[in-house]
Amino acid sequence: MADDQHEEVSKKVSAEKEIRRGITVMRRVVQGRSRGIILDVYWNNQGQLIEPNGHTLTSFIGALVRNEIPITCDDWRNKELNESKEKIWSEIKRCFNIEEERRGFCMKLAEKLLRGFQTFLSSKFLKDADGNFVDAELPKKYESLISAEEWEAFKSKRQDPVFQRISATNRERASSPAYPYRKGRVGYGRLEQSMLQKEESSETSLPAHVLWKEARVGKSGVPQEEVLHVYQKCEELSQSLSPDDTKGILSRALDVPEYSGRVRGKGFGVTLTSLSIKKGKAPSNRELHARLEAMQAELDALRREREASASTVYRDASDKDSINCTFQPNIPEGISHCQLYLSSPYYQMVGKGKVHNVSGVLLHTRELPAGCLKVSVDIAVEPNAALPYPSDDSDATTVHEAVGSFVAWPTNLICVGYEVFV
């Protein structure tokens, strides 16, 4: 019996000794305020708190939350907390030069710090080494912040079956992350700031996947092979996507959905809105059909406009039977590498070859159709695409069948100089 009591006392003493830091009260900030010293705070272009004084403001908000918000709080949106929230914001403004528009960020940070404090109390004092619940007394260290009634209510909620089931699910999900964060208490905002300063870069931000990789580099300085694999995949995606699509390449590389309300790889405080990313619902089939019809109508109008332009610029045939097709002014004179397009059923590249824009050229001793030039087909991009003017001499009707031969091609569907064949 005496041994059990001694062991229980020893556990309590050891638990108290594990927390060597005192309660954070931020005396330096408060004393500085009394001397008229108001601290400036700074933000990056994505709305994240950075240095100098970023860590100081975070710690100050944490101290205010522990003093003003009860640990039994389960809903940060509870209107009963409005008075306490107002007091927290008032204290922040008294000690820091901060704009009113930053209130939302500070309140979200306060909510996050409250959850962290609740998790800390539960893990440190209400669980043993195996994760089992321990009916511990209120730690003396926190008697000035937590009343005995609050502590008992807090313990009761932690024993609730529903809470324990949710806690177990979250604990299991976070127990073995595939790519663990390795920068401790340094958030993405300050990590990005230190990287830019170290590189002496003129940029104001870094791509999400660059930050993500650096955040997973430990003391060894060498990232894991799995992390490098994701990073290389992001690099490949960034080269193949348009600038508007590169915002979500990290989620694509990880093959996971984007977070709701924040951006993966950017950390606390960055949202879809702050990055000007519009996350709307997917269009319906009717909306997609309407868009396709509008695009098709636009393409048809452009095609008619080009054909009309071609008919006014180029004459139908020469005055001599042996000569056809004078030099076309919008295509370089001579022989040029080109890409060959069709406009029906939709605008697409179907082949590559060479265009012969030479005065007096013939096609198999025949005149070229109006508005056309002579081309040699070298590569069939769409082998089964039908030729705009099938060849009577070679019986070729598709692009594939025309490879290695000459055909007539509409001038407005020839693009010159995009690629050089060796």
C-alpha positions in Angstrom: 0.0 0.0 0.0 2.8 2.4 1.0 4.7 1.4 -2.1 1.7 2.3 -4.3 1.3 5.6 -2.7 5.0 6.3 -3.0 4.9 5.4 -6.7 1.8 7.6 -7.3 3.5 10.6 -5.6 6.7 9.9 -7.6 4.7 10.0 -10.9 3.1 13.4 -10.0 6.5 14.8 -9.0 8.1 13.6 -12.2 5.2 15.0 -14.3 5.7 18.4 -12.6 9.4 18.3 -13.3 8.9 17.5 -17.0 7.5 21.0 -17.6 10.4 23.1 -16.6 9.2 26.3 -18.4 7.1 28.6 -16.3 3.7 30.0 -17.4 4.2 32.4 -20.3 3.0 35.9 -19.2 5.0 38.0 -21.6 6.2 40.5 -19.0 8.7 42.0 -21.5 5.8 43.0 -23.8 3.7 44.4 -21.0 6.5 46.2 -19.3 7.6 47.7 -22.7 4.0 49.0 -23.2 4.1 50.7 -19.8 7.3 52.5 -21.1 5.5 53.5 -24.3 7.2 50.8 -26.4 4.7 49.4 -29.0 6.1 46.6 -31.1 5.7 46.5 -34.9 4.6 43.3 -36.6 5.1 42.3 -40.2 3.3 40.1 -42.7 4.3 38.4 -45.9 2.4 39.0 -49.2 0.3 35.9 -48.4 -1.0 37.3 -45.1 1.2 35.2 -42.8 2.9 36.6 -39.6 6.7 36.8 -39.9 9.7 38.2 -38.1 10.6 40.5 -36.5 8.2 40.1 -33.6 6.1 37.4 -35.3 7.0 34.8 -32.7 6.5 37.3 -29.9 3.0 38.2 -31.0 2.1 34.4 -31.2 3.3 33.8 -27.7 1.5 36.9 -26.4 -1.8 35.7 -28.0 -1.2 32.2 -26.4 -0.8 33.8 -23.0 -4.0 35.9 -23.4 -6.0 32.8 -24.5 -4.9 30.8 -21.5 -5.9 33.7 -19.2 -9.2 34.6 -20.9 -10.7 31.5 -22.4 -11.8 28.5 -20.3 -10.2 25.1 -21.2 -13.7 23.7 -21.4 -14.4 25.7 -24.5 -15.6 23.3 -27.3 -17.0 25.9 -29.8 -14.9 28.9 -30.6 -17.9 30.5 -32.3 -19.9 30.5 -29.1 -21.3 34.0 -28.6 -20.5 33.8 -24.9 -16.9 34.1 -25.8 -17.4 37.5 -27.6 -16.4 39.6 -24.5 -13.3 37.6 -23.9 -12.3 37.8 -27.6 -12.8 41.5 -27.5 -10.5 41.8 -24.5 -7.9 39.7 -26.3 -8.0 41.9 -29.4 -7.9 45.1 -27.2 -4.7 43.8 -25.4 -3.1 42.9 -28.7 -3.6 46.4 -30.1 -2.3 48.0 -26.9 1.0 46.2 -27.3 1.5 45.9 -31.0 1.1 48.2 -34.1 -1.5 46.1 -35.9 -4.2 46.9 -38.4 -7.8 46.2 -37.8 -7.9 43.9 -40.8 -5.6 41.5 -39.1 -8.1 40.7 -36.4 -9.5 37.7 -38.2 -6.0 36.1 -38.4 -5.3 36.8 -34.8 -8.6 35.2 -33.7 -8.0 32.1 -35.8 -4.5 31.9 -34.3 -6.0 32.2 -30.8 -8.4 29.3 -31.5 -5.5 27.2 -32.7 -3.4 28.0 -29.6 -6.4 27.1 -27.4 -6.7 23.7 -29.0 -3.0 23.2 -28.6 -3.2 24.0 -24.9 -6.1 21.6 -24.4 -4.2 18.8 -26.2 -1.1 19.6 -24.1 -3.0 19.3 -20.8 -4.7 16.1 -21.8 -1.6 14.4 -23.1 0.7 15.5 -20.3 -1.5 15.1 -17.3 -4.5 12.8 -18.2 -2.7 10.0 -19.9 -0.1 7.4 -18.9 2.7 6.1 -21.1 0.3 3.7 -22.8 -2.3 6.4 -23.6 -4.8 5.3 -20.9 -6.8 7.9 -19.0 -5.4 9.0 -15.6 -7.6 10.8 -13.1 -5.0 13.4 -12.2 -5.4 16.4 -9.9 -5.1 19.9 -11.2 -1.4 20.7 -11.7 -0.2 23.3 -9.2 1.5 25.2 -12.0 -1.8 26.1 -13.6 -3.9 26.8 -10.5 -3.8 30.5 -11.3 -5.3 29.9 -14.7 -7.7 26.9 -14.2 -10.2 26.6 -11.4 -10.9 23.2 -9.8 -14.4 23.2 -11.4 -13.0 23.8 -14.8 -10.5 21.0 -14.4 -13.1 18.5 -13.3 -15.3 19.5 -16.2 -12.3 19.2 -18.6 -11.5 15.7 -17.3 -15.2 14.7 -17.7 -15.3 15.7 -21.3 -12.0 13.8 -22.0 -13.7 10.7 -20.6 -16.8 11.0 -22.8 -17.0 8.0 -25.2 -17.8 10.2 -28.2 -14.7 12.4 -27.5 -12.5 9.4 -27.0 -13.6 7.8 -30.3 -12.9 11.0 -32.2 -9.6 11.5 -30.4 -8.6 7.9 -31.2 -9.4 8.4 -34.9 -7.4 11.6 -35.1 -4.5 10.1 -33.1 -4.3 7.2 -35.5 -4.4 9.4 -38.5 -1.6 11.6 -37.2 0.6 8.8 -35.7 2.4 7.8 -38.8 2.5 10.6 -41.4 4.1 9.6 -44.7 6.0 12.9 -44.9 6.5 14.2 -41.4 7.1 18.0 -40.8 10.6 18.4 -39.4 10.9 22.1 -38.6 9.5 22.0 -35.1 7.7 25.2 -34.0 8.9 27.1 -37.1 5.8 27.5 -39.3 5.8 27.8 -43.1 5.7 31.6 -43.0 8.9 32.0 -41.1 10.5 29.1 -42.9 9.8 30.8 -46.2 11.2 34.1 -44.8 14.4 32.4 -43.7 14.9 30.7 -47.1 14.4 33.9 -49.0 16.8 35.7 -46.7 19.4 33.0 -47.0 19.2 32.9 -50.8 19.2 36.8 -50.9 16.3 36.4 -53.3 14.2 39.3 -54.5 11.1 37.1 -54.7 8.4 37.6 -52.1 7.2 34.0 -52.0 8.2 30.5 -52.9 6.2 27.7 -54.7 4.3 25.4 -52.3 6.2 22.3 -53.2 9.6 24.0 -52.6 8.5 24.9 -49.1 7.0 21.5 -48.6 10.2 19.8 -49.4 12.3 22.1 -47.2 9.9 21.6 -44.3 10.7 17.8 -44.4 14.4 18.1 -44.2 15.7 17.2 -40.8 19.0 18.0 -39.0 20.9 15.8 -41.4 20.1 18.2 -44.2 19.2 15.4 -46.6 15.6 14.9 -47.6 14.2 11.4 -47.8 13.9 9.6 -51.1 10.1 9.7 -51.0 10.1 13.4 -50.4 12.4 14.0 -53.4 10.2 11.8 -55.5 7.2 14.0 -54.8 9.3 17.2 -55.4 10.5 15.9 -58.8 6.9 15.1 -59.7 5.9 18.7 -58.8 8.7 20.1 -60.9 7.6 18.1 -63.9 4.0 19.2 -63.4 5.0 22.8 -63.1 6.7 22.7 -66.5 3.6 21.2 -68.2 0.8 23.2 -66.7 -0.2 26.8 -67.2 0.6 29.4 -64.4 -3.1 29.3 -63.3 -3.0 25.6 -62.8 0.3 25.3 -60.9 -1.2 26.5 -57.6 -2.4 22.9 -56.8 0.4 20.8 -58.2 1.5 19.6 -54.7 -1.9 18.1 -54.1 -1.8 16.5 -57.6 1.7 15.1 -57.0 0.5 13.6 -53.6 -2.7 12.5 -55.3 -4.8 13.9 -52.4 -7.6 16.6 -52.4 -6.8 20.1 -51.5 -7.5 21.2 -48.0 -10.7 23.1 -47.4 -10.1 26.7 -46.3 -6.3 26.6 -46.7 -3.6 25.7 -49.1 -1.4 22.6 -48.8 2.3 23.4 -48.4 1.7 27.0 -47.4 0.8 26.7 -43.7 -1.4 28.6 -41.3 -3.0 31.8 -42.5 -2.9 31.1 -46.3 -6.2 30.5 -47.9 -7.6 30.1 -51.4 -8.8 33.7 -51.2 -5.4 35.1 -50.2 -3.8 33.4 -53.2 -6.7 34.5 -55.4 -7.6 30.9 -56.2 -11.2 30.5 -57.1 -12.6 27.2 -56.0 -16.0 27.0 -57.5 -18.2 24.0 -58.1 -17.7 21.9 -61.2 -19.9 23.0 -64.1 -22.9 20.9 -65.0 -23.2 18.9 -68.3 -25.6 21.5 -69.6 -23.1 24.3 -68.8 -20.3 22.4 -70.5 -22.4 21.8 -73.6 -23.2 25.5 -73.8 -19.6 26.4 -73.5 -18.6 24.0 -76.3 -21.3 25.3 -78.6 -20.1 28.9 -77.9 -16.5 27.9 -78.6 -17.5 26.1 -81.8 -19.4 29.1 -83.0 -16.4 31.3 -82.3 -14.1 28.9 -84.3 -16.6 28.8 -87.2 -16.6 32.6 -87.3 -12.8 32.8 -87.3 -12.7 30.2 -90.0 -15.1 32.1 -92.2 -13.2 35.3 -91.5 -9.9 33.7 -92.5 -11.4 32.1 -95.7 -12.9 35.5 -96.7 -9.5 37.1 -96.1 -7.7 34.5 -98.1 -10.1 34.9 -101.1 -9.4 38.6 -101.3 -5.6 38.3 -100.9 -5.0 35.4 -103.2 -6.2 35.1 -106.8 -7.8 31.8 -107.8 -5.3 30.9 -110.6 -2.7 32.5 -112.8 -3.3 33.6 -116.4 -1.0 30.9 -117.7 -1.9 27.2 -117.7 1.6 26.3 -116.6 1.7 28.7 -113.6 -0.3 28.7 -110.5 -0.1 30.3 -107.0 2.0 33.4 -106.7 4.0 34.2 -103.6 1.9 34.4 -100.4 2.8 37.4 -98.3 1.9 36.0 -94.9 4.1 32.9 -95.3 7.9 33.2 -95.9 9.0 32.8 -99.5 10.7 29.6 -100.3 10.5 26.3 -98.4 9.7 26.4 -94.6 9.0 23.9 -91.9 5.4 24.1 -90.8 2.6 22.5 -88.8 -0.6 21.5 -90.6 -4.1 22.1 -89.0 -7.7 21.2 -89.7 -10.7 23.2 -88.5 -13.3 20.4 -88.6 -14.7 18.7 -86.6 -12.6 21.0 -84.3 -9.4 23.0 -84.6 -6.4 20.6 -84.2 -2.9 20.0 -85.5 -2.9 16.8 -87.7 0.6 16.8 -89.2 4.0 18.4 -89.7 6.0 19.0 -92.9 7.3 21.7 -95.3 5.4 24.4 -97.1 6.5 25.4 -100.6 5.7 29.1 -101.1 7.3 29.5 -104.5 5.9 31.5 -107.4 4.9 29.2 -110.3 4.8 26.0 -108.3 2.5 23.2 -109.5 1.0 20.1 -107.8 1.5 17.0 -109.9 1.4 19.3 -113.0 -2.0 20.6 -111.9 -3.0 24.0 -110.6 -3.4 24.3 -106.8 -6.9 24.9 -105.4 -7.8 28.5 -104.6 -6.2 29.7 -101.3 -3.9 26.7 -101.0 -0.2 26.1 -101.0 1.9 23.0 -101.8 3.1 21.1 -98.7 5.1 17.9 -98.2 3.9 15.8 -95.3 6.7 14.5 -93.1 4.9 13.4 -89.9 1.3 12.3 -89.2 0.2 13.6 -85.8 -3.4 12.5 -86.4 -2.9 9.6 -88.9 -6.6 9.0 -89.6 -7.4 12.7 -90.2 -8.8 13.3 -93.7 -6.9 15.4 -96.1 -8.6 18.7 -97.0 -7.8 18.0 -100.7 -7.2 14.3 -101.4 -4.5 13.6 -103.9 -5.9 12.1 -107.2 -2.4 10.9 -108.3 -1.4 8.9 -105.1 -4.9 7.9 -104.0 -4.1 9.3 -100.5 -7.1 10.4 -98.5 -5.6 10.6 -94.9 -2.6 12.3 -93.4 -0.9 9.0 -92.8 -1.3 8.0 -96.5 0.2 11.4 -97.6 3.4 11.0 -95.6 6.3 11.4 -98.0 4.2 13.0 -100.8 2.9 16.5 -101.8 -0.6 17.7 -101.2 -2.6 20.9 -101.3 -3.3 22.6 -98.0 -5.4 25.7 -97.1 -3.1 28.6 -96.4 -5.0 29.7 -93.3 -4.4 26.3 -91.8 -0.6 26.3 -92.1 1.5 27.5 -89.2 5.1 28.3 -90.1 8.3 28.3 -88.0 7.1 26.5 -84.8 9.4 23.5 -85.0 12.5 22.6 -87.0 13.0 19.1 -88.3 16.5 17.7 -88.6 
